[in-house]
Every structure is written in C-alpha cells, then in structure tokens.
Amino acid sequence: MSKNTRKKNNKSTSKFVILLNKFSSNKNVIFTLVFGLIGGWFLHNTFAATVFNDDFNSYPDGLITSEYSYWNPNSPSAKKNDKWEMTSGALFSATLNGAKVAYSGYPTFETSIGPGPSTTSGNNSAVFRLTSVPKDFGNAEVSFKLYNKQLVSTSGTPAVAWDGIHVFLRYQSDESLYYASVNRRDGALAIKKKVPGGSSNGGTYYTLASKGTGSYPIQFNTWQNIKTSIRTNTDGTVTIQIFSNDRLLLSYIDNGSVGGAPIINPGKVGIRGDNAEFYFDDFAVNNPDIVDSPNPPSTPPSDTVAPTTSIAMPANNATITGSTNITATASDDTGVAKVEFYDGLTLIGATTTSPYSLTWDTMKVSNGTHTLTTKAYDANQNVGTSSAISVNVSNQTTTAGDTIAPVIDITSPLNSEYVGKRMRIAADATDNIQVVNMYVYIDGSLIVSTSGSSVNTVKGIKSGRHTITVTAVDAAGNIGRSSVVVYR
C-alpha cells in the first residue's frame, strides 16, 4: 500500500469517527450511518486481503492454456496452467502499451481444436470460458482491468444482446454458478444465476437483477476498472454487487425466490466472453473477511492517437461480382499493426502488411447493397475506422434444378464410440452450390441449429445408447443426413 493511500484511508476513517461522536446522542443516526457504510462499502473494503492474483508478467507472449488442455489433460501436447483452465477458447499472453496482459484472441468458431491455437485461428473463442483452478472462493471481491477491443459475430455465434464480458462467481460447474454481466452489447448490466436442468448446456439461467439497457455502453479501446463482489449473509441469503471505477452500479440479494436456493458453497471465479475480443490485467480475488493491502493502481496507456484509414477500391457505389479485391490505405504516428475489413458488422478478413488488401468472395454473401469499412490498429491497440462505402453485389444464382443434396462428414464423435458425460459433436458439410443450414439431433430431438457449413457443439448426455444425426440443407432445399451411434 502506498503512503498516500494509507493517509487517504486514515483520513476517511477519522471523519467517520468524528461523525459518530457528533451524533452519539441519536442512535437512529448512528444506525443509518453504519448500515449505509456496510451496505455499500463492506464488500468494497480497501483493505481486503488478496487470496488469488495474476498480473501476467511472468508469461512470454503466446498461449497460456486452452480448452484442448482441459479436455485432453493426459495429452503430451496439453499446456496446463496452475492458475487457469479453459473449458472453451484459449488464453494468451500479449504485450499492450508496453505492459504484459492477458488476451482472448480474435473470436473464432472452429470445428476442431488442436493443442496449438493462435490468436486468430484454432482458438474457438467465440465463447471464451475461463475459470480459476482454485475453487475455494466464498465471500470474495473479484477485480481486474478490462480493455474491450470489439464485439464481433461468427457463423456459429450470431450477435445477441448479451454478447460481451461476464464475471463468474461461485462457479460450481457449467450448470451451477452466478455471473455478473459488466460489458454487454445492449449496454445493460445484469446479475444472473444458473442452476442444473435445462436446455442451456445442461442448465437454466435466471436473471436476478438487470439495469439500464442502453445506459451502460461498452467503453471500447480504453481500460476499465471492473469489480464484482459476493457474500453469504447471516440469514443465508447471498448478496452480489457490480462496481465500475469504484462506483456501485448494481446490487441484488438472492433469497432463493428466483431459480431456487442461493448458491452458498465456495466455488471458482473467472471470466466469460461472448463474441468479444478483449485484454485484461491484474486479476485479483480479495477476501473481505481478512484485512490486508489493496491492489496497486493501474497505469493508463500513453499513446492515444488512433490510425487513419480509408478504402481505395472498389469505388463507392460500384457493382461487383465473384472474387473482388478490396484495398485500403492506413497510416499512424507509431506505425500500423493491422487493418481489418468489414461487410457491415461482419469481419471479412485482416492483414498486417502493406499494401493492405484482400480478396472477398462475394458468392458467399447475398446479392444487393453491402456497406464496407476498414479498421486500422496501431501497436497500442488504438483503432481508427474508415468512412463507409456502398457496393452492389450482383451474382447469378444457379439453384434452380439443383437436386444434389449436401454431403456430411461427422468428425466427432465416431460411430460406435464410447463417450463421456459431455460429448463434443462436430461436423462439416459440402455441396455443389452452397450449404445454408445445419441441424444436430440426439435420439430424434433437435439440440442445435446453425447457418453455414459446419457445426461444433458440446452436449451432456445420459447413460445408454444414443443416435447422433446431423442434417444439412442447401440453397435449393436439398437435405443431406448422416448418423452415428454412441454409447455412454
């Protein structure tokens, strides 16, 4: 703890004692002062002891751990970590503004994950699910610095209102937990509880409290100070709170009236990201029941000048067909690190070298007007966005008379395979023209559907014999099917 911090807190404590003395003849005033401080300050205790932390300074840039290591712990290629584990996605170390930080990687939706994902491929981080290895956190304050770069969408994870960053609290399993939404696409805050039983990966989410749709827009490309807290009260209820930059934003007392009994057992903590590319740093768990020093203050980024970028070709209002080259210009005072190309909100691709260009296959998008933009990033992750241009995609479609059904390759599980409680289902489909939708059934019941030509999902199953069926539909309505039988 710095000397200035100690002086500040001692001064605040002295003022509180003076107030108590001043109003010592009025018990109601004293009760109001004490109750108000406890209600809004107890879980925001400056002196709470740090019981778990990671500043990410000790990792070289690159992979820290990934879901491959979690699901394949005995593999020689598994890269396990004594602090973190991923049940979906990958965790990387990176250098941002000259400081070592944690990084989610660019969100992707992959069909299979290997032992060595990169920050832009093979990381399956459209759903980023990170939890601590320790699982003994009861009353706790969870704090970290968050740098939310952007929200995207993928072929398997379309944009939804709750895309963003969420904090896990008392994580018992992926079916039993609390989480606090601190950055959402719809600009809201939320506190939720998940309990076993239901269609959401084996459980059901209950919204305990929400606030301010549109009132808390995400602060992209800047550091935010995030804190959430949880405690079990003497009456068996559980209080969950969300803070931002030391200000209490949302609080809820779970008395069991929504979603069943409060979760009172200790559990893990962690971060979930949905369609989010983000950095975070100085992750800490403090125990408010133990007195100790606070976390050190963060250092803000120095370079704040964003690059400039524009689209050089195609021309505005151009009509394009087939494979079309898109070229952009970009410049920055410290150098351009990457340029991304977008069709509306959909990322087409990215390049890190000049000249900044790529080839866009317009046969994969609908005919009509499309809006193109580029984003340029510097080494400090400042981002500049180009002015938008409009282009008209005009491709001939040849679905009439098409009678060829898609062909499906189920890559996981294999036929006659014995699987565990949680089974990964992955399949790819090919067609002479275009696959538009895929569907997955277990014993005749639909469990997931997606657009595009691939599917990758994890589902819990009961003991016994099960038939997994995957269907694919092409643009002409032809349906292809493939099935495997598995045992548990």
Buried (B, 14 or more C-beta within 10 A) or exposed (E): EEEEBBEEBEEEEEEEEEEEEEBEEEEEBBEEBEEEEEEBEBBBBBBBBBBBBBBBEEBEEEBBBBBBBBBBEEEEEBBBBEBBBBBBBBBBBBEBBEBBBBBBBBBBBBBBBEBEBBBBEBBBBBBBBBBBEBBEBBBBBBBBBBBBBBBBBBBBBEBEEBBBBBBBBBBBBBBBBBBBBBBBBBBBBBBBBBBBEEEEBBBBBBBBBBBBEEEBEBBBBBBBBBBBBBBBBEEEBBBBBBBBEEEBBBBBBBEEEBBBEBBBEBBBBBBBBBBBBBBBBBBBBBBBEEEBBBBEEBEEBEBEEBBBBBBBEBEEEEEBEEEBEBBBBBBBEEEBBBBBBBBEEBBBEBBEEEEBBBEBEBBEBEEEEBEBBBBBBBBBBBBBBBEEBEBBBEBEEEEEEBEEBBBBEBBBBEEEBEBEEBBBBBBBBEBBBBBBBBBBBBEEEEBBEBEBBBBBBBBBBEEEEBEBBBBBBBBBEBEBEBEBEBEB
